[in-house]
Amino acid sequence: MTTDAIVLNLPKDLGDCLLSVPAIAQLRDYAAREGIPLVAVGHARSRDWVETLGGFKLETRDGDALLALNPRFAVNLNFYDPYTLGKTFPDAPVYAPEKLRVLENDEKDFGAGAVIGKKHVSLLLQDMLQDMGVLGINQKLQPPQLPAEMLDDAAISAAKMKFGIAGKYALLVPVAAANRPLKKWPKENYVAVAKDMLARGITPVLIGGPSAEEKSLCAEIAAMTGGGLDVCGQTSLPDIAALAKGAQLTLGNDTGPTHIAAVTGAPVFAFFGYYSDPATWKPVTPNNSALVLTGKPVPQITVAETLSALRTVLEKTQNPARAFRVSA
């Protein structure tokens, strides 16, 4: 016996999960109104990310229990794999952000394997939900919003105590996907910024994921800096959010922790250039800060340019969150 349902293929990467949470919440609410299950498939890590960042639980099934479903429709939010749902459920309509495309070959602006669209991904998701009838034609998809308990004073104090942080500090996110080197600002540049932070009485705190490569990179930057704090691989998602909220600023590559920092509303500078299309992927901030565009590859952005931009935060007590991309 088959079961009417909505099947959701979850995003693959942390930043994609964060940007997709509002759409997933809308799908969950729609399924509840229709009295049918929303069943998530994909990596368990992605499910954990969505549940933590969204503050809700997702139902999962596998094997025969999954194949017993008769999807009213399926939704693919894994932008790197457009085929799985169609193969598993050949008779189900499959929805996805229509204007996203994977660039298989090297491209001048974005590099091989980049995923780009004609609008920001949040607007592409909104279009998709309107096409499906999950959102009304005049309804807007709200931006990502973290659970309030991640960002309150108690959470910030607990995170700082957990990692022994006292006084002023800044988060540095030098990591990014291993297969996308052109998204990364050079480690020597992060060292220079970290030394400048120390000279200002600000502790640079290095964060990243648990992979050996990311841990090695952060450890190397910390050693070359001669100071600061390396907590790469030790932070949970709530830790990242709380630390970002309490920081003087966050400086990072186009990667998941940087996007989480932006959602907190704290000052954020995120590098975009060759490989990352900001029109599609710029961080979402509570005050919808504008992104300054350039055609310059990320590795060519200089330390002097970066420090000049950071001073707009460091020399003021308050400043809106922003994404940073220097002019060419």
N, C-alpha and C positions, 0 to 999 in steps of 0.2 A: 504494500500500500504506500503510495507516495504522499508527501506532505507539501502543501503550498508554503512558500517561503521566499525570502530575499537572501541571496548569497552575495557576500562581500569579500572580494580579494583585497587584503590589506596592503598598504604601502610597504616598501622594502626598507627605506632609510628613515632615520629618526626625524630629520627635518620634514620629510614628506608626511610622516605620521602626524606631526604637530599641525602642519597646515591643513591636513585632512580631517582633523578631529571635529570641527563644526559640521562638516558634511556628514560624517558618520553619526553624529548626534541627531541630525535631522532624519537620517535613514532609520535610526533606532526608534525615534518618536513616531515616524510614519508606520513602521511595522507594528508598533504597539496599538496605534489607532485602528489598523486593519485587522488586528488579532492574529498575526502570523509571525513566525520567528524571523529574526535577522541573524543569519549564521555567518560567522567570519571564518575565512580560510587564509592560509599564509603562514609565515613563520611565527612561532610562539613568542619570539622576542618582540615582533611588531604588535601583537595583541597586548603584551604587557605594557609597551610604550603608550599605546592608545588609551588603555584603561587608566594608566597613571596620569597622563596629561589631561584626559577628559573627565576623570572622576566617575566613570561608569564601567560596568561589566559587559563583556561580549560573550555570546554563546558560540561554541565551536562544536563541530562534528567531523568525523573522519570515517574512512572505509565505507562499509555498507550503509551506515547511518547518513553519511553525506550523499551517497548515490541515490538514496531513497527520497531525496528532496525533489520537488517539482517546482523550480524557481519561477515565480511570477515574473521576475527579472533578476539579472545578476549585475553587479557593479564592480568594475575593475579599477582599483586605485593603485595597483602596482604598475607604475608608469614604464617599467623596464620589461614587462612581460604582458603583452597585449593578447596572448593566445590561450592561456590555461583555461579560463572559464568557458570559452567557446568549445574547447575540446571536451571538457567534462560534461557540459550541459549544452549540447548542440542545438536544442530546440528552444532555449531561453533567449530572450532579448538581452544583450549585454551592453550596458552603458559605461561610458568612460568620458573624461574630459576630451571632447572631440578634437580640439585644435592642438593638443600636445603631440609632438612627434619625436622619435628617437633618431638622432643623427648617427648613422652607422659608420660613415666615413669621415675622415678629417675635414673639418670645416674652418674657414678663416676666423670666424668670430667665436666659436664655442668648442671646437675640438670633437674628437670621435666619441660617440656614445652619449653626448649631452642630450638632455630632454628639454625642448623649448616649446613655446606657444606664443600666440599672438596677443594674449592677455596674461595678467598675473594668474597663478594657479588658483587662487581663491575665487576669482571671477569665473574661471573655467569650471570650477566645481559648482558654483552658483548656477551657471548656464545649464549644466548637466541636470541638476536637481529640478530646475524649472521644466526642462524637456521631459523629465520623468513624471511630472505632476506632484513631486514630493514638496516642492515649494511653489507658491503661487507666482504668476508671471511678474507681479510687482513686489514680491517678497525678496528681501536681501539676506544673504548668508552672513552671519556675524563673524568677525575675526576670531582667531583662537584666543581663549581666555583660560588661564590656569586656575585650578582650585584655590580659593582664597587662603586656605590654611597653609599653602606652600609659601606665601609671600608676606605673612604677618610678622610682627616684630619677634614673636616667640620662635618662629621658624628660622629667621635670620640669625638670632642669637644662638640657637642650637647648632646651626651649621657652622658658624664661626667658632664656637667652642669645640665642636667635633674635630676641626682641623687646626686648632690652636692659632686662630687669626685674631690679632688685636690691632686696633687702630685702623688707619686708612689702607685700602687694598684695591687692586684692579685685577680682573680676570683676563688671562691671555689664553686664546684657543688656537694653538698653532697647527692642529691636526686637521685632516680632511680625508676623504676616501683615498685609499692607497692607489687606486687605479686612475686617479684624477690629479696628477701632480701639478697641473697648471692652475688648480684652485688654491694652491698653497703659497702664502707669502714666505720668503726664505727664512730659515731658522736664525741666520745671522742678524736679520732685521729685528726679529723678536727679541734677541739678546740685547740689541741696542736700545730698544724701547724699554725692556725690563730694567736696564741699568739707569735709564733716565727716570723711571718710576722710583727706583731706590733713592736716587739723588733728591727726589722731591718728598721723601718720607712716606712713600706709598709702596706697600708690599706687592710685588707681582705674584699672582697665584696662577699656576699653570694647570689647566684641566684638559681632559680628553678621555677617550674610551679605554677599555681594558686590553686592547690588542698589544702584543709585544712591540710592534712598530711604533704605536702612539706613545707607549710608556718610555721607550728608548729616546724618542724625539724630545719629549718633555724633560726627561732626566738630563739629556745633553744640553738643552737650553738653560736649565737651572744651574748646571755645573759651569757653563760658560759665563753665566751672569755673575756668579759668585754670591748669590743671595736670592731671596724669594722663596717661594714654597711650591713644591711639586706634589700635587694630589691627583695626578693623572691615573685613571682607572679606579679611583677610590670613591668617586662621587656618584650618588644616585641621582635620578632626575629631579626629585625634590631638593636635593642638596644644590644642584646647579641653579635651579630657580631662585632659591633663597640667597645663595652667594651672589648671584647677579644682581638681585634686588638691592642688596646692601653695599655693593661695590661702587667705587668712584666712577668706573666705566668698565665695559667689556670690549676687548679688541680681538677679532677673530676672523678666520676664514669662513667661507660660505659652507657651514656645516651645522649639524643638529644643535649642539650646545649654544652656538651663537644665535640661532633662531629662538631658542628657549629664552635666552637673555633678553632678546628684543621684546618678547611678549610681556615681560615683567614691567615694562615701562621705564626701566633704568637706561642710562646712556649706553648706546651700543654703536660700535663702528665695525662694519662687516666688509671685507674685501670682495669686490666683484671685478671681473675682467674677462680675459680669454677663458672660455669654458663655461662661465656662469652668466646666464642671461638675466640681468636684474629685472627686466620687464616681466619675466615669468616667476622669478624666485626670490625677489628682494624680501627681507624680513618684514613681518607684519608687526607694527607697533600700535599701542593704544591710541596715539594721537595722529596716526596716518602720516608720519613724517615723510617728506619727499626724499628721493634718492638722487644724488648728483651723479650723472652718467659720464663715462669716458670709454674710449676704445682701447685704453692702455692695458696690456697684460698684467696680471697681478704681480708676478715677480719683478716687474719694472717699476712698481710704485716705490718711491724712495722713503728712507727713514725720515729725512727732513720734511717731506710732504706730510707724512703720517703724524709726526710730532706736532707739526703746525696745526693740523686739524684737531688733535687730541687736546690741545691747549684750550680750545673753546669750552671743554668740559672741565679740565683740571683747574682752570683759573676762575671758574664760576661755581657757586654753591648749588645752583640748580640749572638743569639744561634738559630739553626734551630728548627722548631716545631718537636715534637716527641710524640710518645705514650710510656708510661712507664709501665713496668711490671717487678718487681724485680726478680732476679734469686732466685731459691729455695735454 
